[in-house]
Structures are given as C-alpha cells and as structure tokens.
C-alpha cells in the first residue's frame, strides 16, 4: 500500500506515474477540493513542458504567450531580449487540477480533507484527521508531497527548510502584453522584482518583502494601480542537500526543500524529483521476494538525486554571484545585454542572467 501525502505538482505527477503500475496507491490532501484558482501564475519554457509530456495539459492552463524578457537596471538601463516565444504564462493550479482529473479518469482515489499526523513504521499505522475525525489506516510506504509546511517532513524527517517572504499582487495599467519585466538590484534581499502581463491592462507582481510606502512609490512611478490587497507570503529557499530518503518514506518537491534559488521557482525541479522517485521505486520493485523493510529502504539510494542537487547548487552559486556584483556593474551589464541572443533551452526567463554571468568577463 503506497500513500502519497499531498496533491501538489510533485505528488500528482508521482501519482500519475504509479497509476501505470498495478499498485495500491492513494493520494491524501488536506484541501477540501482541488480546483483552479486562476491566480497561481508561473512562467515556463514550453519546450521543457513538451519533453515532460505536459504540453497538452499546459495548453489548457495557458494564460499569456510572451515574446520578450526585459531586464531593468538600478539606474534605468534596459535590455530587451527576444525569446522567440519560448516562455509563456501558465496557471499552475489549473495544471494541478488537470493532473488530478487525469488520476480520477484512471479510477485512482484522491482523499480530500485528510490531514496527515503520523506514521508508525513498526506496525504500518498511519494517523489522519479526515473531515474533523481521527482515522487509522495502513501503509507500506509514505511519500511526502505536502509542500513547504510539510507534516511528513516534521514527523518523519525533522529538518528545517530555508524560507523567505515575498510580496504578490495584481496590477492594473498599461502593459506590453508580450514582455515580462525584471527590475534588478543587487542591494535588494530578493535580487529582483518581476512584473508579468496577463493582458494589455493587467499584470501580476512578485517581489521582495518591502515597505508598503516603497511599493506604492514603485507602482505610482510606473503608472500602475494595485487591484485588491498586497499579499505577503512565505516561499521556500534552497539551503543545500537534505536527507529526503529514509526507510519506507521519501520527500518530494517543496516538502524536501527542492527549490531553484536563481529563478525563485521549483515547478520543473518538483517534476524531476517525482520522476527520480518513480525510477527508484521501479528499481526496488524488481527485487522480488525481498521483505518490504529491505525493498523500500530508500536511504541507500540518495545518489539518484545527485544530478538534481548538483544543478540546484549551481543555481544557488549563480544567485550569490549576482549578489556580489555592484549595481554599477549590473547597470553596464544590462546595457550590453540588449538584443543579445540567448540559450532557448532555459527553464525559466530569469535564468538568462546565468548565461550572461558565464561571460561577464566580456563586459567588465
């Protein structure tokens, strides 16, 4: 019996993998329902989505197609870069919803309003609160996909995650519909603010924690008005490799601290963690008559995640490099970037800066 705790992007991807095998698999999530909220925006490379077999689902979650990325320096320099339609804006909650519906079509059960409390490995007892009542179930293996504030991580792994606070809001005004803007400052704790259009008159803003007066002045200067409330929320931050594999349990995606510090996203990284976990499980299932204690002791297979962690370490170093570049040099760098050709295989638009930093000796 395999329990996936959490119906986030990693959990739903992993559950769809397991649905192709003849395994007793259940997905549990504390939410009352899984529906698109149409405000959980993410900018993704459509070529990467196609490689993962997600293009059809992603097309149903498409919000806006982008043609350019524009970097704005601290002193007003701009670099407009043609991305040849590589990046588009998607609603992540819609992608998750469609993966959930795909599971239902395969007659796989997703149990909602179910909060995980604990797992006793001696007798395989799993404790939940389901619709306000305590319940006891049995499971051979637990996969924690329950996000940044993971109960599975707290109960079974007990290591802290890096967290930071960001600001999000919806803006109204005049926007270039095909251009996403990054406003960069190395003196900022979050490195950049992003304004991404949803239409000619609407955009979403993601930025660092900041004083409301500072934000109001930034929006006023650009002729934008805030729609509704400014939201402050915590997001994950990668702080190095974590022990996410153990005896009959594993953490995936955000629950395991898997974040791309350069882009500030972890959509593709969460998908990759689910794919790696599936490869590990398939390998272990081939062990035949070995006991479950040996078959599903994943702690010996942490090396399977090495390539993912190597990439996350690299992204974190690039971000730290940007912190150490002065604002004057960022200004000159962005001036040189204008109309440069880029690597169209990048997962997220801000990773264009990664290519630039590799060649920064050309500019400085």
Residue, then its C-alpha position, 0 to 999 in steps of 0.5 A: x500500500x503506497x500513500x502519497x501525502x499531498x496533491x501538489x505538482x510533485x505528488x500528482x505527477x508521482x501519482x500519475x506515474x504509479x497509476x501505470x503500475x498495478x499498485x495500491x496507491x492513494x493520494x491524501x490532501x488536506x484541501x477540501x477540493x482541488x480546483x483552479x484558482x486562476x491566480x497561481x501564475x508561473x512562467x515556463x519554457x514550453x519546450x521543457x513542458x513538451x519533453x515532460x509530456x505536459x504540453x497538452x495539459x499546459x495548453x489548457x492552463x495557458x494564460x499569456x504567450x510572451x515574446x520578450x524578457x526585459x531586464x531593468x537596471x538600478x539606474x534605468x538601463x534596459x535590455x530587451x531580449x527576444x525569446x522567440x516565444x519560448x516562455x509563456x504564462x501558465x496557471x499552475x493550479x489549473x495544471x494541478x487540477x488537470x493532473x488530478x482529473x487525469x488520476x480520477x479518469x484512471x479510477x485512482x482515489x484522491x482523499x480530500x480533507x485528510x490531514x496527515x499526523x503520523x506514521x508508525x513504521x513498526x506496525x504500518x499505522x498511519x494517523x489522519x484527521x479526515x473531515x474533523x475525525x481521527x482515522x487509522x489506516x495502513x501503509x507500506x510506504x509514505x511519500x511526502x508531497x505536502x509542500x513547504x509546511x510539510x507534516x511528513x517532513x516534521x514527523x518523519x524527517x525533522x529538518x528545517x527548510x530555508x524560507x523567505x517572504x515575498x510580496x504578490x499582487x495584481x496590477x492594473x495599467x498599461x502593459x506590453x502584453x508580450x514582455x515580462x519585466x525584471x527590475x534588478x538590484x543587487x542591494x535588494x534581499x530578493x535580487x529582483x522584482x518581476x512584473x508579468x502581463x496577463x493582458x494589455x491592462x493587467x499584470x501580476x507582481x512578485x517581489x521582495x518583502x518591502x515597505x508598503x510606502x516603497x511599493x506604492x512609490x514603485x507602482x505610482x512611478x510606473x503608472x500602475x494601480x494595485x487591484x485588491x490587497x498586497x499579499x505577503x507570503x512565505x516561499x521556500x529557499x534552497x539551503x543545500x542537500x537534505x536527507x529526503x530518503x529514509x526507510x519506507x518514506x521519501x520527500x518530494x518537491x517543496x516538502x524536501x526543500x527542492x527549490x531553484x534559488x536563481x529563478x525563485x521557482x521549483x515547478x520543473x525541479x518538483x517534476x524531476x524529483x517525482x520522476x527520480x522517485x518513480x525510477x527508484x521505486x521501479x528499481x526496488x520493485x524488481x527485487x522480488x521476494x525481498x521483505x518490504x523493510x529491505x525493498x523500500x529502504x530508500x536511504x541507500x539510494x540518495x545518489x539518484x538525486x545527485x544530478x538534481x542537487x548538483x544543478x540546484x547548487x549551481x543555481x544557488x552559486x549563480x544567485x550569490x554571484x549576482x549578489x556580489x556584483x555592484x549595481x554599477x556593474x549590473x547597470x553596464x551589464x544590462x546595457x550590453x545585454x540588449x538584443x543579445x541572443x540567448x540559450x532557448x533551452x532555459x527553464x525559466x526567463x530569469x535564468x538568462x542572467x546565468x548565461x550572461x554571468x558565464x561571460x561577464x568577463x566580456x563586459x567588465 
